[in-house]
Amino acid sequence: MANKYCPICEEENGCMIGAEEHGNCWCNLEKFPNEIFELVPSESKRKHCICKKCLNKFREEQKMNKNRSELYKDHTQ
């Protein structure tokens, strides 16, 4: 994928940065939660790379939501 902009935040996605040095893009080494793809407009799916900033933000939000759920669960028991 050579598109230069993230479909979520529309900033540069850094796709293929460092690929020449390391032999692959940073995103090939990452695991993307399936739910993040729900944020990508249908016309951009499989055409635009999500940036690392959006990936990290999504992971952090997932972690916070999980912690809130566990906290709520603890108070209802």
N, C-alpha and C positions, 0 to 999 in steps of 0.2 A: 504494500500500500504506500503510495507515494504522495498522497494528499497531505498538505502541509498544515491544515487547521483542524483542531479538535471539534467534533460535532456537538459537544456539550457546551463548552465555554467560548468556542470560536477563536481561541488564541492559538498560536503556533503549537503544534503537538510534539515537536522534537523527534518526529519519526525519522529513523535511520541515522540520527546523530550518534557518532561513535561506531557506526557499523563498519567503517573502513578499518578502524583500529582493532575492534573486538570480533569482527566477523558476523555480527548480527545486531539487530535493533534492540534497545532496552526492553521493548514490549514483548519480545520473544522469550524473555526470561521471567516475565510476570505471569501471575494467574489472575485473570479478571473474573470477578463474581458475575454470574449470569444476569443478576438483577441490574447491573450497570447498563447493560445493553437496552433496557427499557427506556433509558433516558435519551437514547440516540434516535433522532427522527428517522422514519422508515426510509427516506430517500438517501440517507447517509450510511445505513447499515452495510457493512462489508465493503465500504468505499472510503471511509475516513477513520483515521486512528484516534483513539481517545488519548489525551495527554496524561502525563504522570501526575500532574497537579490534581486533575479531576479524579483519577484513580485513587490517589491517596485521600482526597477529601471524602469520596464515597466510602472507602474503607473505615475512615474515622467516624463517619455518621452511622455506619452499620454497627460499629463497636459501641457507640454511645446509645443507640437504640436498644441493643442487646442488654447493656447494663441497666437501662431504665426498665426494661421488661422484667429482668431478674429482680430488681428492687421492688417493683410493683407486686410481683409474684410473692416475694418474701413477706410483704405487708398484708396480703390477703389470706395468708395461711394461719 
